[in-house]
């Protein structure tokens, strides 16, 4: 999963294409637990581009989009928010897959 480089990149990607932004941080133990399953989820939902958003580096983006817990997921298609899986709770593979499946319905 590629890391987001700038706020400008976030806004550009959000407006063009299908993207899932995963908000995380290096110090977050619940974020580390899901790391091994993320490549499988990315390949399972390959119509989306997944991006890692460092919560500490992009706190303004978090505030702007009401991301108050990590790990959290925010999905956009061409400027429209498709869905959000935002909480401070640990996420399971099944919960992330269920979230992703709701995006296409």
Number of C-alpha atoms within 10 A of each C-alpha: 13 9 12 20 14 12 14 10 11 17 12 13 21 21 16 13 15 20 23 25 24 24 26 21 18 10 9 12 13 17 19 13 13 16 11 10 12 15 13 12 16 15 11 12 15 11 11 18 17 24 20 17 27 20 23 14 14 16 15 13 18 18 11 8 11 10 22 15 16 23 25 24 23 21 23 21 18 14 16 13 16 18 17 19 20 18 14 13 12 15 18 13 14 10 12 17 13 12 17 22 11 11 14 8 6
